[in-house]
Structures are given as structure tokens and as C-alpha cells.
Amino acid sequence: MTFYVQTSYCLAEAYNCEAVFLVWEENKGLMFRS
């Protein structure tokens, strides 16, 4: 499930994939709950 959300985010914001990945790694719990 986490992979699906992360991939979807990367596809939606490809140009910002790196930033999204860093935010995801740093706020896994917050993003997962949201």
C-alpha cells in the first residue's frame, strides 16, 4: 500500500518526485494516517 501511494505521488508529481520521496521517508506516519 505504501508503495502504491508513493508511486502515485511520483507519477502525479514526477518533477517533484525526489522531494516527495524525502518527505515521505521523513513523515511516513503522518502521510500514512492522512
DRENVEX-571896 format. One line per 5 residues: number of its first residue (from 1); their letters; for each residue y, x, z of N, C-alpha, C, CB. Coordinates in Angstrom, 3 decimals. Glycine has a CB too. Example, Ala and Ser with C-alpha at 12.3 -4.5 7.8 and 13.67 -1.06 7.14 Angstrom:
<sites>
1) as) -5.690,13.190,7.800,-4.500,12.300,7.800,-3.300,13.200,7.800,-4.473,11.308,9.046  -2.250,12.850,7.080,-1.060,13.670,7.140,0.030,12.900,7.870,-0.598,14.084,5.725 .
</sites>
This chain:
<sites>
1) mtfyv) -1.197,0.841,0.000,0.000,0.000,0.000,1.250,0.878,0.000,0.004,-0.952,1.225  1.236,1.896,0.828,2.392,2.795,0.887,2.614,3.458,-0.463,2.200,3.864,1.980  1.516,3.852,-1.102,1.632,4.493,-2.412,2.240,3.531,-3.428,0.254,4.982,-2.899  1.828,2.279,-3.357,2.332,1.263,-4.287,3.845,1.098,-4.136,1.622,-0.088,-4.049  4.296,0.967,-2.899,5.731,0.796,-2.633,6.497,2.025,-3.086,5.988,0.533,-1.133 .
6) qtsyc) 5.976,3.195,-2.740,6.656,4.438,-3.108,6.736,4.570,-4.620,5.932,5.656,-2.504  5.638,4.270,-5.312,5.612,4.372,-6.772,6.580,3.379,-7.387,4.194,4.136,-7.311  6.597,2.168,-6.863,7.501,1.146,-7.388,8.944,1.604,-7.257,7.296,-0.193,-6.655  9.257,2.211,-6.121,10.615,2.697,-5.898,10.951,3.782,-6.907,10.778,3.229,-4.462  10.005,4.683,-7.153,10.229,5.768,-8.108,10.443,5.212,-9.513,9.043,6.749,-8.099 .
11) laeay) 9.668,4.204,-9.875,9.799,3.615,-11.207,11.127,2.885,-11.345,8.636,2.655,-11.489  11.529,2.203,-10.279,12.775,1.441,-10.322,13.988,2.366,-10.289,12.836,0.453,-9.155  13.874,3.462,-9.556,14.988,4.405,-9.425,14.507,5.808,-9.770,15.584,4.370,-7.990  14.045,5.974,-10.988,13.475,7.245,-11.421,14.449,8.391,-11.202,13.074,7.174,-12.887  15.716,8.150,-11.504,16.717,9.205,-11.368,16.934,9.576,-9.905,18.037,8.767,-11.998 .
16) nceav) 16.517,8.690,-9.003,16.727,8.939,-7.579,15.388,9.062,-6.849,17.574,7.814,-6.955  14.349,9.351,-7.604,13.000,9.404,-7.040,12.915,10.424,-5.914,11.980,9.739,-8.128  13.493,11.600,-6.123,13.423,12.645,-5.097,14.072,12.194,-3.803,14.090,13.922,-5.592  15.256,11.614,-3.910,15.965,11.148,-2.718,15.156,10.062,-2.017,17.368,10.618,-3.089  14.614,9.138,-2.806,13.811,8.056,-2.246,12.601,8.623,-1.521,13.367,7.077,-3.349 .
21) flvwe) 11.962,9.621,-2.119,10.781,10.217,-1.502,11.135,10.853,-0.162,10.156,11.260,-2.437  12.259,11.570,-0.133,12.682,12.213,1.110,12.978,11.165,2.177,13.919,13.096,0.870  13.667,10.105,1.789,13.994,9.036,2.734,12.714,8.383,3.229,14.924,7.983,2.082  11.775,8.169,2.289,10.501,7.537,2.648,9.767,8.394,3.679,9.614,7.326,1.389  9.690,9.679,3.429,8.987,10.588,4.328,9.652,10.622,5.701,8.937,11.997,3.730 .
26) enkgl) 10.982,10.494,5.707,11.711,10.608,6.966,11.756,9.285,7.718,13.123,11.102,6.709  11.630,8.181,7.005,11.732,6.861,7.644,10.545,5.977,7.262,13.054,6.171,7.249  9.348,6.552,7.269,8.146,5.795,6.913,8.074,4.487,7.699,6.884,6.637,7.169  8.168,4.589,9.014,8.050,3.403,9.855,9.074,2.338,9.504,8.194,3.783,11.305  10.329,2.740,9.353,11.395,1.773,9.066,11.150,1.085,7.737,12.765,2.462,9.057 .
31) mfrs) 10.870,1.854,6.704,10.670,1.285,5.370,9.415,0.409,5.355,10.558,2.410,4.307  8.383,0.839,6.066,7.140,0.071,6.076,7.358,-1.275,6.753,6.020,0.854,6.787  8.164,-1.279,7.821,8.429,-2.530,8.527,9.349,-3.419,7.694,9.057,-2.253,9.912  10.276,-2.813,6.991,11.184,-3.595,6.145,10.412,-4.117,4.942,12.409,-2.739,5.687 .
</sites>
